[in-house]
Amino acid sequence: MLTKKIEDLCNRQIEREGYSSNLYLAMASWAETKGMSGIAEWLYAQAEEERAHMLKFFRYVNERNGTAIVPEFKKPPVKYKGIPELFDEVLKHEKFISASINEVLEAAIADKDYATVNWIQWFVDEQVEEESSAQMIIDKIKLAGEHGIYFLDRDIMNFRGE
């Protein structure tokens, strides 16, 4: 059974994972309308992955006799200056999500909720991959320069880090 504190943190994470999905969906739409179909596909895949993360939290809360809550989502930004800035935002957001996951872990440790400590570790590992993938893309953008965006768009699905 979840403590109220852990349940509340998990419900907050449900909102954050859902927002992440919407954020990447908005980014994908922006990229697609700018003719960057490869980047859009990468972002669409990220949006689906974040939705799956939200559902994992949703089911976990309910399995542990809590009540998962369907949240309202803040509208994400829909315009970006360019691809470098977009991926800077991706990395910034993933770091925010990592910190949020760590808060759940810290609370679970403090509550001696070892089931949640064990369960949340998957997300800790996932966030290492998410941040690494975003940083790798940023590094490729810097390496290729502004004129290399075409090649990034063409090859981005090879950078998923999977």
Residue pairs with C-beta under 8 A, 6 or more apart in sequence:
1 64
1 65
1 66
2 10
2 61
2 64
2 65
2 66
2 113
2 116
3 111
3 113
5 107
5 111
6 66
6 104
6 107
6 108
6 111
6 113
6 116
7 61
7 64
7 66
7 67
9 103
9 104
9 107
10 57
10 60
10 61
10 66
10 68
10 104
11 61
11 66
11 68
11 69
11 71
12 100
13 57
13 100
13 101
13 104
14 54
14 57
14 58
14 61
14 68
14 69
14 70
14 71
15 71
15 72
15 73
16 96
16 97
16 100
17 50
17 51
17 53
17 54
17 57
17 97
18 50
18 51
18 54
18 71
18 73
19 73
19 74
19 76
20 50
20 53
20 54
20 93
20 97
21 47
21 48
21 50
21 51
21 54
22 47
22 73
22 75
22 76
23 47
23 50
23 76
23 77
23 93
24 43
24 44
24 46
24 47
24 50
24 90
25 43
25 44
25 47
25 76
26 76
26 77
26 78
27 43
27 76
27 80
27 86
27 89
27 90
28 39
28 40
28 41
28 43
28 44
28 46
28 47
29 40
29 78
30 78
30 79
30 80
30 86
31 37
31 39
31 40
31 43
31 83
31 86
32 40
36 83
36 149
36 153
37 153
38 152
38 153
38 154
38 155
38 156
38 157
39 83
39 86
39 152
39 153
39 156
41 156
41 157
42 156
42 157
42 159
42 160
45 160
46 90
53 123
53 126
56 123
57 68
58 68
59 68
60 119
61 67
61 68
62 68
64 115
64 116
77 89
80 86
80 89
82 146
83 141
83 149
83 152
84 138
84 141
84 142
84 146
87 134
87 137
87 138
87 141
88 138
90 134
90 137
91 131
91 134
91 135
91 138
94 127
94 130
94 131
94 134
95 131
97 127
97 130
98 124
98 127
98 128
98 130
98 131
101 120
101 123
101 124
101 127
102 124
104 116
104 120
104 123
105 117
105 120
105 121
105 124
107 113
108 114
108 116
108 117
108 120
109 117
129 161
132 161
133 159
133 160
133 161
136 159
136 161
137 152
137 156
137 159
140 148
140 152
140 159
141 148
141 149
141 152
144 151
144 152
